[in-house]
Amino acid sequence: MAKFGMLFGRGGTKRQDAQGDQGEDETVAAVQDGVVVNASGHKDQLKRQYSLLAVCGIAMTVDNAWAALGSSYSISILNGGPPGLIFGLIIAVFYYSFIGLSLAELASSIPTSGGVYHWATIAGGPRWGRILGFFAGWINFYGWMFDLAALLQITGNIATSMYGVYNQDTYEPRPWNVYVAYLAVLWTSTLIVIFANRIVPASQSLGMFMVLFGGITTIVVLAVMPSRHASNYFVWGSFDENNKTGWPGGVAFLLGVLNGAFTVGTPDSISHMAEELAHPKRDLPKAIGVQIGSGFLFAFAFAVTLSYATTDLNALQDGFNSYPLAGIYAQATANPDGTLNRGATFGLLFILITSVFLCCIGTLVTNSRLYWSLARDNAVPLSGVFSYVNEDLSCPVASTLFVAVVATGLGAIPLGSPTAFLNLTGSFIILTTVSYAIPFLANLMSGRKHFPPGPFHLGRMGAPINITAVAFITLFDILYCFPYLVPTTAESMNYNSVILVGTVMVTGIWWLIHARENYPGPKVLQLYIHAEGSVYQVASGGAIEKTAEPGLKAEGEKKS
């Protein structure tokens, strides 16, 4: 049985090169039979082509906070209007800060493309790591699939709104129109990710430009163009009259925090790019911080400006699948006589669709890398097919196509459900945060002993921060399962709880019929799981067995 040599250092992993000189290389975790492997226990198959700037670009582009906030305004527009939007964002950023800190610490310790999937495996230790990692990985993947579907739905809404700007007298958007645009964006993104993967880093740098300068341009236009602005009371104090949910004010406000959560709820996105970074231990925590910090600044400025630019909120409260942002743009840029300024409205929507389209590309990359990580470890059906990487294209082609096919099916949901967009966004937040809570809890229960400190380490504050993150996740995930409106009907029902239970059940069935006997667990088990002075590895039949005593040295070193 192959043995791994490893020496963990705080700033990187020490290894000897062919000349015997030691150096720091964050991409190397061990040497197996003379083959250098990364933190996931695998040989690098993807090009490490992303710099800190590029990975921050992906983090900001996938998050795309100001665009996500405005495009999901249909969530909070009935939950208190502008005050619900602004204060809900503040609450969401506050609790996601604890989540982000907890994820950044894990990413700095063990940077793998599996993200929470691998971290849950390690945190669970030799007894529970396999099953916890399996469920965390699958639940995280489901969550990201719902996020991709929500983003594509947003893009479809923007595209049909752009068409409607110049055809407002004859055109009324239909759900199937949105779905056609959804498919066009999805499959265009898929072709780019597969056949033009080398330009994806540049596209994400462009995405960061659109997030920054597109956001600034939009904020400035919304601030200066309106002939009149909303009152201070409307923006900051009109919660009660704009609460159309039937819930008491406090409950309605907390339910509307989902809008803010969707705005900044992507802190693990760039962890799945770990095996394409030159300095993952240092760069991943920085990118997570940039994503949450810049996301809040842009989203808050956009929310305030958007609220002051809204002059007729009642005209926009048209259901959860509507797209009120296009209406706000039209109100803000209207001509002095009140007629539609087609050029200005279309221009703002063009900035938005460009930004969100680039976000879709980054999210598709995230999803495909996550599914590929699961496939490498025999956690998915047809793992041999989906784990294959075309090294000429530097892309897991089969995994990327699988993600696109699943997204095609999810996009059909809004064709028959008036609350589909809320279910997509809510399921994304619930499923991803549940997947975060699994390694957080397991890490706490194991005494936080399985993760070697990385460059970013929380120290004594780690446990309180982890506990706070889990508490917030529990509270808000329960709230996000409440009915959207009371009294509720079948049409306005919240299906997030059904989706959560359904995904867990499907994962459980796959565990029973396949994984319990055939899933060996990820190779990170061989690198990081220690118990009572031994290194553990999962045998092919699923049992944990001792493989070596500690003290293994990097290839070429002598035992002392």
N, C-alpha and C positions, 0 to 999 in steps of 0.2 A: 504494500500500500504506500502510495506516495507520501512523503513528508514535506512539510512546509517549514522554511526557515524564516524567522521574523525578529525584528528589533524595533519596537515602537519608540518614536521620539516625539516630543511635544510639537515641534514645528514641521515634522515630516518623518519619513521612514529611512533609517540609515541602511545603506547597502554598500557593498564593495564593487567597484568596477573591475574590468579585466586587469588593470594595472595594480589593483590593490588599494587604491585611494578611496577613502570614504567620502561620500557627499550626501546631500539632502535631496531626496526626490519624492515628492508627495504622491506621485503616480504609482509607486512601487510599495506593495505591502509585504511581499515575500518572494522567495525563489523556490519553485517546485521542479525538481529534477532538471535544474539548469534553465528553467523557463521563468521569466519574470512575470508575476501576476499582480493585478491591481487590488484595490480594497475589497472588491466583490469576490476575489478568489479566482478570477478569470484572466486570461491573457487579453491585452488590449486588442479590440477588433475595429474600433472606431477611431478616426483621426482626432487627436487632441488639438482642435483648430480654434477653440474659443478663448479669447483673452478675457481679462476682467471687464473691460468695456463691453465686449460682445455678450458676456453672460449677464451683465447688468441690463444690457439692451433687451435680452430675452425676458428677464424678470419683469422689467417695466412694460414690455410689449405684451406679454402673456397676461399680466395684470391689467394694463391699460385702464387705470383706475377711473379717470374722469369720463371716459367713454362708457365704461361699464356702469358707472353710477347713473349717468344720464339715460342710457339705453334700458336700464332696469327700473326707471322711475315709475313704471306702472305698478310696481310692488308697493311703494310707499305713498303714491299719490292718493290712495284711499285711506291710508293709515296716518292721517294728520297733515298731508300736503307738505309744504316747504319746511315747517318746523320738524316734522317727522323725518324728512329727508336729511336735514343738517345734523340734528342731534343724534339721530340713529347712526349716522356715519361715525360720529365721535365715539359712541359706545362700541361700535364694531371694531374700530381701530384700537381702542383701549384693550379689548379682550384678545384681539388677534396679535397684539404685541407680545403677550405671554406665550402664545402659540409659536410665534416667530422666533423668540429667544430659545425656546426649547428645541425647535427644529434646527436652528443654527448650531447649537452645541453638538447635536448628534451628527450633523453634516460635517462639522469640523473634525470630529473624532474619526468617523468612518464614512468617507465620501464614496458612495456607490450609486449606480443608476437605479438600483432597486428602491432607494429612499426608505420610506417607512416600512416597506416590505422587509428589507434586510435589518433595519433597526429593531423591529419587533421580534425578529428571529433571535437576534443577539440578546436583547433585553430579557427574553423569556428563558434564557439559559438552556442547559442540556435537556431539561425535562419538558418544558413547554414551548421552547423556541420554534420548533417546526410548525406546530399548529397555529400559534399566534402569528407568526410571520405569514403563513399561508392565507389566513383570513384577512390580515391587515393589507397584504398586497392586492388581493382580489377586491376588497372593499374600496381601496384607494383607486384602483383602476376603474371600477364602476363610477365612482364619483367624478373622475376626470372625463369620462365619456359623457356624462350629463353636462359638464361644463362646456365641452366642445359643441354639443348639440345646442346649448343655450346661446353660445356665441354665434353659431351659424344661423340660428333663428333671428338674432339681432341683425346680422348682416342682411338676411333676407328682408327684414322689415325696413332697413335703411334703403335697400335697392328699390323696393316697391314705392317707398315714400319719395325717392328721387324721381321716379317715373311720374308719380302723381303730381309733382310740382308743376310740370308743364302740361298735364292732362287732367287738372282737378275738376273740370266741368263734366268730363265723360268717364273718368276712371274711379272705381272704388276697389281698393285692395281686397283680394280674396285669399283665404288661407292657402289655396293651391298655388297662387302666384308667389307667395312667400316661400313655399316649399321648392318651387323650381329654382328660385334664386339661391336658396339654401344649398341645393345640389350642385349648382354651378360653382359656387365658392368652395364647397367641400372638395370636389374632384379636381378643381384647378389647384388647390392647395396640396392635394395628394400627389399630383404630377410634379409639382415643384419640389416637394420633400423627397420624392424618389429619384427623379432624373436631374434635378438641379440642386442637390444637397450642398454642393460647395458654395452656392450663393446664399444659403440660408443664414449664415452668420451676418453677411452684409444686409440681408433683408431685415434682420432683427435690429441691426444698427440703424437702418432706415426707420424701423418701427419705433425705436427710441426717439429718433428725431421727430416723428409724427406725434408721439406722446407729448414730447416737450414743446415743440414749436407749434404743432397743430393745436395742442391744448391752450397755449398762450394766446394764439390768434383767435381761437373761438371765444375765450374768456373776454378778450378785449372787445371783440365785435359785439358780444352780448351786453357788455357794460356800456358802450357808447352809442350804439345804433338805436335803441328803443326811443320813441318819441316821448314816452312816459314810462315810469317805473312803478313797481308795486310798492306799497307802504311798508314801513318797518314792522308794523303790527302783523301784516300778512306774512312776511318772511319769518318772523321770530315768534309770533304769539298766536297764530290762528289755528292751532292744532285741533281744538274741539269742534269747530264748525267744519273742518275738513276731514274729520274722522267719519268715514262712511261705512265702517265695517260692522257696526252693531256691537262691537266689543267695548267695555269700559276703556277710558283713555289710557290707563297704564298698560293694560294688556295689548291694546292696539299699537301703542308705541313700541313695545318690545317685539311684537310680531313684525313691525316695519323695519326693525334693525337688520332683517334679512337683506334689504337693499344695500346697506353699508357692508354687510358681510360678503355679499357677492362682489362688491367693489374691490376689496383687499384680500379676498379669500384664496389666494394662490401661493402661499409662502413656500410650499414644497415643490413648486413647478421646476425650478432650476436644479433641484437635487437629482433629478433624473438625467441631467446632462453631465453628471460628475465625471464620467469616463471619457468626456470630450474636452476636459479642461486641463491645462498644464499645471495649475496650482489649485486643486480643488479644496484642500483643507483651509486655505486662506480666503479664496475667492467666493466660495458658497455662502459663508456667513455674511460677507459684505454685500453680496447680491440680495440676500433676504432682507437685510436692513435697508438697502436702497429701495427695494420694492415696496415695503410697508411705509417707509418715511416719505418717499416721493409720491407714493400713491395717495397718502393722506393729504399732503399739501395741495396737489393738483385737484383731487376730488373735492376738498373743502372749498377751495376758491371757485371751482366750477359750480358746486351746489349753491353757494351764496349768489353768484352772478346769475345763474339760471333762475333762481327764485325771484330775484328782483326784476328779471326780464319777463316773467309770467304775468299777463294782464287778465286772463280769463281762464281760471283753473277749471271751472265747471265744464267748459268745452272740451277739456282734455280727459276727464274722468269717464272713460269709455270702455272700461273692462280691463282685465289683467293681461289679455293678449294684444292690447292696443300698443301703439308706439307714440306716446305723448311728446317725446323729444322733438319730433318733426313739427308738431303743432307749436311748441314753444319757440323754435327757430323762426317759424312763420310769423308769430306774434311779435317777436323781438325785432325782426328786420322789416316789418311792414312799411310801406310807403306812407308819407304824411297823411294821405287821404284814406288810409286804412286798407288799401288793396295789397295783394301779395307781391312782395319783391322776389320774383322768381330767381334771379341771379344770385342774390345774397343767400337765400334759403338753400338753393342747390349747392352753392359753394361750401357752406357749413356742413351739409350732409356729405359732400365729396371728401372733405377732410376726415370726417368721421368714418366713412366706409373704408377709406384707405387704411386708417389706423386699425380698425377692427379686422380687416382682411389680413393684415400682417400678424395680428394677434392670433387669428385662426391658424396660420402657418406654425407659429411657435407652439400653440396648444396641441396641434396634430403631432409635432415632433415629440412633445412631452408624453403624449399618450402612447405613441408607437414605441418609444424607448422603454416605457414602463411595462408594456405587454411583452416586449422582447426580453426584458429582465426576468419576468415570470417564466417565459418559455425556456430560457437557458437552464432553468432548474427543474424542468419537467413538471411544472405546476399547471400547465394548460393542456387542452387536447391538441394532438398533433405537434407536440413540442419540437420535434425534429425539423418540422417545416418552419415554424414560427421563430425558431432560434437562429435560423440561418441569416448571415449577414453577407450581402454582396459587397465585397471589399473594394471593388472598382467604383461603386456608387457610394460607398461608405454609408450604407443604409440597410436596416432590416426590412427588406421589401415586403415579405409576406405579412409581418406584423403591422406594417403601415397600411397595407390593403385591408387587413382584417378590421383595423380601427375605422377605416373609411366606410366599410360595409355596415358595421354596427351603427355608426353615426347616420348612415342613410336611413336605417330603420327607425332610429329615435326621432329623426326629423319629421316623421309622419304623424307623431303623436298630436301636435297642434291642429292637425286637420279635423280632429274630432273632439277636442277638449277645450273649453273656454278658459281653463286655468292651467293649460299645459306649460306656459312659460314659467309660472310660479313653481310648478312641480319640477321642472328642469333645474331651475336655480336652487330651489330648496334642497333637492336631492344631492346636488353637487356639494353644497355646504355641509349637509348632514353626513354624507358618506365620507367625504375627505376628513372631516374633523373626527369622526369615529375612528378612522384609520390612524389619525395622529394620537388619539387617546390611548390606543393599545400599547405602543411602545413607551409612551409617557408613564402609564400605570405600571407596566412590567418593569420598567427601569427603577421606579420608586420602590416597588415591592422587593426588588433584588438588591436594594441598598445602593443603587447607581454604581455598581462595581464592574460591570462588563464593558464599559466604554473607556478606552485610554484617552486622557485629556488631549484635545487638539489645540491649535492656536487660539480658538475661541472657546473658553471654558467658563461655566457659570460659578464654579466653586461652591461655597456654602449656600449661595442663593439659589442653587440649582433645584433643590427639593421644593422650597416654597413656590418658585416660579412654575415648576411642573404641576404642583398641586392646584395652583390657581388656574392654570390652563385647563386642566381636566374639569374643574368645577364649572368654569364658564362654558366649556363644550357641552357638559351635561345639561345645564340650565337652558341654553339657547337651542340645542337640538330638540329638546322636549317642546319648547315653545314653537319651533318651526313646524311641528306636526299638528298644531291646533288648526281647526277650520279657519279659512280666510275670512268668511262672513258668517254672521249669525242673524237670524236663523239660517242654517246651512241647507243646501239642496245637493242632489247628486251632481249637478253641473258645477257647483262652486266648491265641491268637496276637496279637501287637502289629502292627496294620496302619498305624501312623503313617508308616512309611517309604513304604508303598504309596500312602498318601494324598498325601504330599508330592510324590513322583514323578508321580503322576497329575495333580495340580493344575498342576504345572510343564509337563507334556506338553500338557494341554488349553490352557493359556495360550500355549504355543509354537505349537500348531496354529492358534489364532485369530490369532496374530501373522502366520503365514505366509499364511493365506488372506484376511486383511483388513488388519491393521494395518500391515504392511510398506509397502503402497502407499497406504492410505487414512487412516491415523492420523497427523494432523499434529503430535501432541504437545500438551501443555497450553500455554496461553497464557503460563504463567510463563517459558517459554523466551524470549519476546520481552522480558521484563522483566529477567531476571537473568543470562542466559548471555552471557558476555564472553570473547572470545579474541583475543589479539594486537591489542587496542585497538579491536575492533569489537563491535557488538551483533548477535546472530544471531537468526534466526527460521526456523521450519520451514516450508517451502513445502508446498503441498497434496499434492504427490507424495511427500513424505517426506524430501526433501533439505534439508540445512541451508544457508541462504544469508544473506549479509550484507545487512542492511536499512538500516543507518544508522551513521554515525560516532558515537562517544561524545560526551557533552556536551549531550545533549538536555535542555532545561529544561522545567519544568512549564508547562502551558498558560498563556499570558499573559505569560511571562517572556521577556526578550530574551537572546540569546546574547552573552556577553561577548567 
